[in-house]
């Protein structure tokens, strides 16, 4: 087993796992100093490309961004988010996952779903492809984005899905927008770590989209906390640049070339 994956698993019940998304080398190199896990998420579809859903994100787009992220990641575990329609069956999933691992040098892949994808997860794990699970809200397939676990039947299904995924060999599971008590129950009953997003402090770790965290996006999801408004910082710098250009204060001699 990958040493970085073992390190993540060993944090269970000991230390919270810090996870963020990254889509480029520059951001990844900053996050790598502070994160345990860096996810190249298909959220880049809305964050960078203004797609209406993650369904529009292609495997090649994900590979291109992951190659960039890989250049900035040294110590963190790097996970590749398998995009929609790239793991419909075991053979397709293995073919694409092998391509991803080879081209991006990532440490693992992440798949969305529960019971339906168990044969796929087992096939990947059997072929030495580390897999991270994802239950709760499934952005690739859900039509309605509302938190999960409102009713007992739904809670039982999600809990069962997490146990099936654990038995299938995933090393960790993302819990997206799952009710507080349910996320606590899942985390307590699983031997592997849970990574929450909108699923309370009960999870073993947390993940956010980096653009949401720094205020670069216009996200208004309840679970998002903006730690800085980077838009204001950027606008301030651009205004200063504009003023200096107009007043001929930039570029100065030190910014120019002379024989």
Helices and strands as residue ranges (DSSP letters): H 3-10, E 17-21, H 25-31, E 37-40, H 44-47, G 54-56, H 59-72, E 77-81, H 90-104, E 108-110, G 115-117, H 118-126, E 131-136, H 152-168, E 172-176, H 180-189, E 193-197, E 205-208, H 210-213, H 230-246, G 253-255
